[in-house]
């Protein structure tokens, strides 16, 4: 995703299908958001973006991605279909999108 598009999405703010998390230091909270997206038709979760719509990025993007992937794989059943991507900049926000297929917990 290019930076211009990311800024446009963030400018619109959070909603039913968009959530911002500044950090991933509590992956269990992020897993709840991913499950909510999976159970409601999908959505986008941006990690490294504040509730005030500031794009802060992540201190250690690779570690955050690893932590979130492990939490999603460990705590969500049945397994979900999701995409991860690194957004602009080496430590830019991470985006995870969940797609709805069946009820998740």
C-alpha positions as CSV (number, residue, x, y, z in Angstrom):
1,X,0.0,0.0,0.0
2,X,1.4,3.3,-0.9
3,X,1.8,6.0,1.7
4,X,-0.8,8.3,0.1
5,X,-3.5,5.6,0.3
6,X,-2.6,4.7,3.9
7,X,-3.0,8.4,4.9
8,X,-6.4,8.5,3.2
9,X,-7.6,5.4,5.0
10,X,-6.3,6.7,8.4
11,X,-7.8,10.1,7.8
12,X,-11.3,8.5,7.6
13,X,-10.7,7.0,11.1
14,X,-11.8,3.9,12.8
15,X,-15.1,2.2,12.1
16,X,-16.9,-1.1,11.9
17,X,-14.3,-2.5,9.5
18,X,-11.2,-0.4,10.4
19,X,-9.3,-0.5,13.7
20,X,-6.0,1.2,14.8
21,X,-3.6,-0.1,17.4
22,X,-0.5,1.9,18.3
23,X,1.4,-1.1,19.6
24,X,1.2,-4.9,19.6
25,X,2.4,-5.4,23.2
26,X,-1.0,-7.0,24.1
27,X,-1.6,-9.4,21.2
28,X,-4.6,-10.9,23.0
29,X,-6.4,-7.6,22.5
30,X,-5.5,-7.5,18.9
31,X,-6.7,-11.1,18.4
32,X,-10.1,-10.1,19.7
33,X,-10.3,-7.4,17.0
34,X,-9.3,-9.9,14.3
35,X,-12.0,-12.3,15.5
36,X,-14.5,-9.5,15.4
37,X,-13.6,-8.7,11.9
38,X,-13.7,-12.4,10.9
39,X,-17.2,-12.7,12.4
40,X,-18.6,-9.5,10.8
41,X,-17.5,-9.7,7.2
42,X,-13.9,-8.7,7.4
43,X,-11.9,-5.6,8.1
44,X,-8.5,-3.9,8.4
45,X,-6.4,-3.6,11.5
46,X,-3.5,-1.1,11.4
47,X,-0.8,-1.6,14.0
48,X,1.4,1.4,14.4
49,X,-1.4,3.9,14.1
50,X,-2.8,5.8,17.1
51,X,-6.5,6.4,17.8
52,X,-5.7,10.1,17.1
53,X,-5.0,9.1,13.5
54,X,-1.2,9.6,13.8
55,X,0.9,7.2,11.9
56,X,3.7,6.3,14.3
57,X,5.0,3.1,12.9
58,X,6.6,0.3,14.9
59,X,9.9,0.2,16.8
60,X,10.6,-3.4,15.8
61,X,8.2,-4.2,12.9
62,X,9.6,-7.8,12.3
63,X,9.1,-8.7,16.0
64,X,5.6,-7.3,16.1
65,X,4.7,-9.2,13.0
66,X,6.0,-12.5,14.4
67,X,4.2,-11.9,17.8
68,X,0.9,-11.2,16.1
69,X,1.1,-14.1,13.6
70,X,1.8,-16.5,16.5
71,X,-1.1,-15.1,18.5
72,X,-3.5,-15.4,15.6
73,X,-2.4,-18.9,14.8
74,X,-2.6,-20.0,18.4
75,X,-5.8,-18.4,19.7
76,X,-8.2,-18.2,16.8
77,X,-10.2,-21.3,16.0
78,X,-11.3,-22.2,13.4
79,X,-8.3,-20.8,11.5
80,X,-9.0,-17.6,9.6
81,X,-8.0,-16.4,6.2
82,X,-6.0,-13.1,6.5
83,X,-3.4,-11.1,4.8
84,X,-0.5,-9.2,6.4
85,X,1.5,-6.5,4.8
86,X,4.1,-4.0,5.7
87,X,3.2,-0.5,4.8
88,X,5.5,2.3,3.7
89,X,8.8,2.7,5.5
90,X,11.0,0.1,7.2
91,X,9.1,0.5,10.5
92,X,5.8,1.5,9.0
93,X,2.5,0.3,10.2
94,X,1.4,-3.3,9.7
95,X,-2.0,-4.1,8.2
96,X,-3.9,-7.3,8.8
97,X,-7.1,-8.0,7.0
98,X,-9.5,-10.8,8.1
99,X,-12.0,-12.4,5.9
100,X,-15.3,-13.9,7.1
101,X,-15.9,-17.6,6.5
102,X,-17.5,-19.0,9.6
103,X,-18.0,-18.2,13.3
104,X,-14.7,-17.7,15.1
105,X,-13.7,-17.5,18.8
